[in-house]
Structure formats: structure tokens, C-alpha cells
Amino acid sequence: ASESFLRGLIGNPNLKVFIGKTGEEVVGFCAIRKIDCHLLELAGIIVREDQTGKGIGNDLFEIAKKEAVESGFTTMLVKTEPTNKRALSFYRSKGFVEQEQVLEKLNGKEVNLTVLRLNLRKT
């Protein structure tokens, strides 16, 4: 990503990024993006491949969820490819429920995505 793109992300007041570290080494990150005063999107959880299965994704999710609840959001949604069984299983294990299938344009290409929703008032 270009420096200007990264600066735009960092300076976006509707986006919060959480970094996962082991010691001083960055091993993953996740981001939440405000959609409106009640709804936010978990804009993905990325963990370095050699660090998967160590609870880093779970820790990042819990930090993002805690921030969302403390900030007064009532609903979190996440989108992933319907073929990404690992992500779907992870999100379902966190209480997300499949809401719908959508078609979105990413990098000029139409991609089918599964939208999952989590009610933060129940957690």
C-alpha cells in the first residue's frame, strides 16, 4: 500500500486498527469501521500464517468487540467469501449469524460475500 493510502487509513476517524504483537514482532491486526451510530463492520482479522492457531485472532477479536461495546455500538457485521470455511467457522464460533449474500466490487471484480451479524447487546 502506498504511504498516502496508509496515512488515509490512520487518519480516518471512523476506523480503528488493533495490532497483535508477540514481543516486539507484529503478528496480526484487525480493524473496525463505523457505519452509523449503532452499526460497525469488523473489517477483517489478519494473522500471519506462521502464527495461526495460537489465539492471536481470538485476542484481536475480543479487543475489537470490547472497544465496540464500550463505544456504544449494538451490532457488528463482517463479510467474507462463502468459500472461506475457516473464517466462517471462526466468526460463527464468536456468535455471528449469517445474514445474507451480497455481490460487491473489489478491485474492479465482482465478488460474492457472506455477511454475518453479531448482536453486541447479548454479549
C-alpha positions as CSV (number, residue, x, y, z in Angstrom):
1,A,0.0,0.0,0.0
2,S,1.1,3.5,-0.7
3,E,2.1,5.9,2.1
4,S,-0.8,8.2,1.3
5,F,-3.2,5.2,1.4
6,L,-1.9,4.2,4.8
7,R,-2.0,7.8,6.1
8,G,-5.6,7.9,5.0
9,L,-6.5,4.8,7.0
10,I,-4.7,6.0,10.1
11,G,-6.3,9.4,9.9
12,N,-9.8,8.1,9.3
13,P,-11.9,8.8,12.5
14,N,-14.3,6.0,11.6
15,L,-11.7,3.4,11.5
16,K,-9.8,1.8,14.4
17,V,-6.9,-0.7,13.9
18,F,-5.7,-3.1,16.5
19,I,-2.2,-4.6,16.2
20,G,-1.3,-8.1,17.5
21,K,2.3,-8.5,18.8
22,T,4.5,-11.2,20.2
23,G,7.2,-9.3,22.0
24,E,8.1,-6.6,19.6
25,E,7.1,-8.6,16.5
26,V,3.8,-7.7,14.7
27,V,1.9,-11.0,14.1
28,G,-1.5,-9.7,13.1
29,F,-4.1,-6.9,13.0
30,C,-7.8,-6.3,12.8
31,A,-9.9,-3.2,12.1
32,I,-13.3,-1.9,12.9
33,R,-15.1,0.7,10.8
34,K,-18.1,2.7,12.0
35,I,-21.0,2.5,9.6
36,D,-23.5,4.5,11.8
37,C,-24.1,5.2,15.5
38,H,-25.3,1.6,16.1
39,L,-23.5,-0.5,13.5
40,L,-19.9,-1.2,12.8
41,E,-18.0,-3.5,10.5
42,L,-15.2,-5.8,11.6
43,A,-13.1,-5.2,8.5
44,G,-11.3,-8.4,8.9
45,I,-8.8,-10.1,11.1
46,I,-5.4,-10.9,9.6
47,V,-2.9,-13.1,11.3
48,R,0.5,-14.0,9.9
49,E,0.3,-17.5,8.5
50,D,3.0,-18.9,10.7
51,Q,1.2,-17.6,13.8
52,T,-2.3,-19.1,13.2
53,G,-3.7,-21.4,15.8
54,K,-2.1,-19.5,18.7
55,G,-5.1,-17.5,19.8
56,I,-4.0,-14.2,18.2
57,G,-7.1,-13.9,16.0
58,N,-9.3,-14.6,19.1
59,D,-7.4,-11.9,21.1
60,L,-7.8,-9.4,18.3
61,F,-11.5,-10.1,18.0
62,E,-12.0,-9.7,21.8
63,I,-10.2,-6.4,21.8
64,A,-12.2,-5.1,18.9
65,K,-15.5,-6.3,20.4
66,K,-14.7,-4.7,23.8
67,E,-14.0,-1.4,22.0
68,A,-17.2,-1.7,20.1
69,V,-19.3,-2.4,23.2
70,E,-17.6,0.3,25.2
71,S,-18.2,2.8,22.4
72,G,-22.0,2.0,22.4
73,F,-22.3,0.0,19.2
74,T,-25.1,-2.6,19.3
75,T,-24.3,-4.5,16.1
76,M,-21.2,-5.7,14.4
77,L,-21.0,-7.2,10.9
78,V,-18.3,-8.9,9.0
79,K,-18.1,-10.0,5.4
80,T,-16.1,-13.0,4.0
81,E,-16.1,-15.2,0.9
82,P,-18.6,-18.1,1.2
83,T,-15.8,-20.5,0.4
84,N,-13.6,-19.3,3.3
85,K,-14.7,-22.1,5.7
86,R,-12.1,-21.2,8.2
87,A,-13.3,-17.6,8.6
88,L,-16.9,-18.6,8.6
89,S,-16.3,-21.2,11.3
90,F,-14.3,-18.6,13.4
91,Y,-17.0,-15.9,13.1
92,R,-19.8,-18.4,13.9
93,S,-17.9,-19.5,17.0
94,K,-17.9,-15.9,18.2
95,G,-21.7,-15.7,17.9
96,F,-22.0,-14.2,14.4
97,V,-25.1,-15.3,12.4
98,E,-25.3,-15.4,8.6
99,Q,-27.5,-12.6,7.4
100,E,-27.2,-12.5,3.6
101,Q,-25.1,-13.0,0.5
102,V,-24.1,-9.8,-1.3
103,L,-22.2,-9.1,-4.5
104,E,-19.6,-6.4,-4.2
105,K,-17.0,-4.9,-6.5
106,L,-13.4,-5.4,-5.2
107,N,-10.5,-4.1,-7.4
108,G,-12.9,-4.0,-10.4
109,K,-14.0,-7.6,-9.9
110,E,-17.4,-8.7,-8.6
111,V,-17.1,-10.9,-5.5
112,N,-19.8,-12.9,-3.7
113,L,-19.6,-12.3,0.0
114,T,-21.4,-13.7,3.1
115,V,-22.5,-11.1,5.6
116,L,-22.6,-12.2,9.2
117,R,-24.0,-10.1,12.0
118,L,-23.3,-10.1,15.8
119,N,-25.7,-8.6,18.3
120,L,-23.4,-6.9,20.8
121,R,-26.2,-6.4,23.3
122,K,-26.3,-10.1,24.1
123,T,-22.6,-10.4,24.7
